Amino acid sequence: MVLMTGGTGTSTILSSAAIYNPATGTFTLTGSMTAARPYHTATLLNNGLVLIAGGEEYSVGWVSNAYVF
């Protein structure tokens, strides 16, 4: 399973989050971040959650806030 969050689309910045299952080739939406952003990091925590940190919000610039999925 692969968590995919944010990034850039064809002509937009994304805030969505989805789980990709490579065994079935399917995506399942899991929610979204409160702000669209590319250039963030994702770190798997010991409890199985994923910490999404930093990135760039185009209306704000570089940010230091975080989300947990």
C-alpha distances in whole Angstrom, upper triangle without the diagonal:
4,7,10,13,17,18,21,21,24,27,25,23,20,19,16,13,10,6,6,5,7,8,10,10,10,10,10,13,13,16,17,19,23,24,22,22,21,21,19,17,14,14,12,15,16,16,12,13,12,16,16,20,23,23,26,27,29,32,32,31,29,27,27,25,21,19,17,13
4,6,10,13,15,17,18,21,24,22,20,17,16,14,10,8,5,5,7,8,11,12,11,11,9,10,12,12,14,15,17,20,21,19,18,17,17,16,14,11,12,11,14,16,16,12,12,11,14,14,17,19,19,22,23,26,28,28,27,25,24,23,22,19,17,15,12
4,7,10,12,15,16,20,22,20,17,14,13,11,7,6,5,6,9,11,14,15,13,12,10,10,10,9,11,12,13,17,17,16,15,14,15,13,12,9,11,10,13,16,15,12,10,8,11,10,14,16,16,19,20,23,25,25,24,22,21,20,19,15,13,12,9
4,7,9,12,13,16,18,16,14,11,10,8,6,5,6,7,11,12,16,16,14,12,9,10,9,10,11,10,11,15,15,13,12,11,13,11,11,9,12,13,16,19,18,15,13,11,12,10,13,15,14,16,17,20,22,22,22,20,19,19,18,15,13,13,11
4,7,10,12,15,16,14,11,8,7,6,4,7,9,11,14,16,20,19,17,15,12,12,10,10,9,8,8,12,11,9,9,9,10,9,10,9,12,13,16,19,19,16,13,10,11,8,11,12,11,13,14,16,19,19,18,17,16,16,15,12,10,11,10
4,7,9,13,13,10,7,5,5,5,6,9,12,14,17,19,22,22,19,18,14,14,12,12,11,8,8,10,9,6,6,6,9,8,10,11,14,16,19,22,22,19,17,13,13,10,11,11,10,10,11,13,15,16,15,14,14,15,14,12,11,13,12
4,7,10,11,9,6,5,7,9,10,12,14,15,19,20,23,23,20,19,16,17,15,15,14,12,11,13,11,8,6,4,7,8,11,12,16,18,21,25,25,22,19,16,15,12,13,12,9,10,11,12,15,16,15,14,14,16,16,15,14,16,16
4,7,7,6,4,6,9,10,12,14,17,17,21,21,25,24,21,20,17,18,17,18,17,14,14,15,13,9,8,6,9,11,14,16,19,22,25,28,28,26,23,20,19,16,16,15,12,11,11,11,15,16,15,15,16,19,19,18,18,20,19
4,6,5,6,7,10,11,13,14,17,17,20,21,24,23,20,18,16,17,16,18,17,15,15,17,15,11,11,10,13,15,17,18,22,24,27,30,30,27,25,22,22,18,19,19,15,15,14,14,17,19,18,19,20,22,22,21,20,22,21
4,6,9,10,14,14,16,17,20,19,23,23,26,25,21,20,18,20,19,21,20,18,19,20,18,14,14,13,16,18,21,22,26,28,31,34,34,31,29,26,25,22,23,22,19,17,17,16,18,21,20,21,23,25,25,25,24,26,25
4,7,10,13,15,18,19,22,22,26,26,29,28,24,23,21,22,20,22,21,18,18,19,16,13,13,13,16,18,21,23,27,29,32,35,35,32,30,27,26,23,23,21,18,16,15,13,16,19,18,20,21,24,24,24,24,26,25
4,6,10,12,15,17,20,21,24,25,29,27,24,22,20,20,18,19,18,15,15,15,12,9,10,10,14,16,19,21,24,26,29,33,32,30,27,24,23,19,20,18,15,13,12,11,13,16,16,17,18,21,21,21,20,23,22
4,7,9,12,15,18,19,23,24,28,27,24,22,19,19,17,17,16,12,12,12,9,6,6,7,11,12,16,17,21,23,26,29,29,27,24,21,19,16,16,15,12,10,9,9,11,13,13,14,15,18,17,17,17,19,19
4,6,9,11,15,16,20,21,25,24,21,19,15,16,13,14,12,9,9,10,8,5,6,8,11,12,15,15,19,21,23,27,26,24,21,18,17,14,15,14,12,11,10,11,13,15,15,16,15,17,16,16,15,17,16
4,7,10,14,16,20,22,25,24,21,19,15,15,11,11,9,5,5,7,6,4,6,9,12,11,14,14,17,19,21,24,24,21,18,15,15,12,13,13,11,11,10,12,14,15,15,15,14,16,14,13,11,13,13
4,7,10,13,16,19,22,20,18,16,12,11,8,8,6,4,6,9,9,8,9,11,14,13,15,14,17,18,20,23,22,20,17,14,15,12,15,15,14,15,14,16,17,19,19,19,17,18,16,14,12,13,12
4,7,10,13,16,19,18,16,14,10,9,6,6,6,5,7,11,11,10,11,12,14,13,13,12,15,15,17,20,19,16,13,11,12,11,14,15,15,16,16,18,20,21,21,20,18,19,16,14,11,11,9
4,6,10,13,15,14,12,10,6,5,4,5,7,8,11,14,15,14,15,15,17,15,15,13,16,15,18,20,19,16,14,12,14,13,17,18,18,19,20,22,24,24,24,23,22,22,20,17,14,13,10
4,7,10,12,12,10,8,6,5,6,7,10,12,14,18,19,17,17,17,19,17,16,13,15,14,16,19,17,14,13,12,15,14,18,20,20,22,22,25,27,27,27,26,24,24,22,19,16,14,11
4,6,9,9,7,6,5,7,9,10,13,15,17,21,21,19,19,18,20,18,18,15,17,16,19,21,20,16,15,14,17,17,20,22,22,24,24,26,29,29,29,27,26,26,25,21,19,17,14
4,5,6,6,5,6,8,11,13,16,18,20,24,25,23,23,22,23,22,20,18,19,17,20,21,20,16,17,16,20,20,23,26,25,27,28,30,33,33,32,31,30,29,28,24,22,20,16
4,5,5,7,9,12,15,16,19,21,23,27,27,25,24,23,23,23,21,19,20,18,21,23,22,19,19,18,22,21,25,27,26,28,30,31,34,35,34,32,31,31,30,27,24,22,19
4,6,8,11,13,17,18,22,23,26,30,30,28,28,27,27,26,25,22,23,21,23,24,24,20,21,21,24,24,28,30,30,32,33,35,38,38,37,36,35,34,33,29,27,25,21
4,5,9,11,15,17,20,22,25,29,29,27,28,27,28,27,26,23,24,22,25,26,25,22,22,22,25,25,29,31,30,32,33,34,37,38,37,36,35,35,33,30,27,25,22
4,7,10,14,16,19,21,23,27,27,25,25,24,25,24,24,22,23,22,25,26,26,22,22,21,24,24,27,29,28,29,30,31,34,35,34,33,33,33,31,28,26,24,21
4,7,10,13,16,18,21,24,25,23,23,23,24,24,23,21,22,21,24,26,25,21,20,20,23,22,26,27,26,28,28,30,32,33,33,32,31,31,29,26,24,22,19
4,7,9,12,14,17,20,21,19,20,19,21,21,20,18,20,19,22,24,23,19,18,17,20,19,22,24,23,25,25,26,29,30,30,29,28,28,26,23,20,19,16
4,6,9,12,15,18,20,18,20,20,22,21,21,18,20,19,21,23,21,18,16,16,19,18,22,24,23,25,24,26,28,29,29,28,27,27,25,22,18,17,13
4,6,8,12,15,16,15,17,18,20,19,19,17,19,18,20,23,21,18,16,15,17,16,19,21,21,22,21,23,25,26,26,26,24,24,22,19,16,15,12
4,7,10,13,15,15,16,18,20,18,18,15,17,16,18,20,18,15,13,12,14,14,17,20,20,21,21,23,25,25,26,24,22,22,19,16,13,12,8
4,7,10,12,12,14,16,19,17,17,16,18,18,19,21,19,17,14,13,14,13,16,18,18,19,18,21,22,22,23,22,20,20,17,15,11,11,9
4,6,8,9,11,13,16,14,15,14,17,17,19,22,20,18,15,13,13,11,14,15,15,16,14,17,18,18,19,19,17,17,14,12,10,11,9
4,5,7,9,11,14,12,13,13,15,17,18,21,20,18,15,13,12,9,11,12,12,13,11,14,15,15,16,15,13,14,11,9,7,9,9
4,7,9,13,15,14,16,16,18,20,21,24,23,21,18,16,14,12,13,13,13,13,11,13,13,13,15,15,13,14,11,10,9,12,12
4,6,10,13,12,15,16,19,21,22,25,25,23,19,17,15,12,12,11,10,10,7,10,10,10,12,12,11,12,10,11,10,14,14
4,7,11,10,14,15,18,20,22,26,25,23,20,17,16,12,12,11,9,8,6,8,10,11,12,12,11,14,12,12,12,15,15
4,7,7,11,13,16,19,21,25,25,23,19,16,14,11,10,9,6,5,5,8,10,10,10,9,9,12,11,11,12,15,15
4,6,9,11,15,18,21,24,25,23,20,16,15,11,11,9,6,6,8,9,12,13,11,10,11,13,13,13,14,16,17
4,7,10,13,17,19,23,24,22,19,16,14,10,9,8,5,6,9,11,14,14,11,9,10,12,13,13,14,16,17
4,7,10,14,16,20,20,19,16,12,10,7,6,5,4,7,10,13,15,14,12,10,9,9,10,9,11,13,14
4,7,10,13,16,18,16,14,10,8,6,5,7,7,11,14,17,19,18,16,13,12,11,11,9,10,12,13
4,7,10,13,14,12,10,6,6,5,7,9,10,14,16,19,22,20,19,16,14,13,12,10,10,9,10
4,6,10,11,10,9,6,5,7,8,12,13,17,19,23,25,23,22,18,17,14,14,11,11,10,10
4,7,8,6,6,5,6,9,12,15,17,20,22,26,28,26,25,22,20,18,17,13,12,10,10
4,5,5,5,6,7,10,12,16,19,22,24,28,29,27,26,23,21,18,17,13,12,9,10
4,6,7,9,11,14,16,20,22,26,28,31,33,31,30,27,24,22,20,17,16,13,13
4,6,9,11,14,17,21,23,27,28,31,33,31,31,28,25,22,20,17,15,11,11
4,7,10,13,16,20,22,25,26,30,32,30,30,27,24,22,20,16,14,10,9
4,7,10,13,17,19,22,23,26,28,27,26,24,21,19,16,13,10,7,6
4,6,10,13,15,18,20,23,25,24,23,20,18,16,14,10,8,6,5
4,6,10,12,16,17,21,22,21,20,17,15,12,10,7,6,5,7
4,7,9,12,14,17,19,17,17,14,12,10,9,5,5,6,8
4,7,10,12,16,17,15,14,11,9,7,6,4,7,9,11
4,7,9,13,14,12,10,7,5,4,6,6,9,12,15
4,7,10,12,11,8,6,6,7,8,9,11,14,16
4,6,9,8,5,4,6,9,10,12,14,17,19
4,6,5,5,6,7,10,11,12,14,17,19
4,5,5,8,10,14,14,16,18,21,22
4,6,10,11,14,15,17,18,22,24
4,7,8,11,12,15,17,21,23
4,6,10,12,15,17,21,23
4,7,10,12,15,19,21
4,6,9,12,16,18
4,7,10,14,17
4,7,11,14
4,7,10
4,7
4
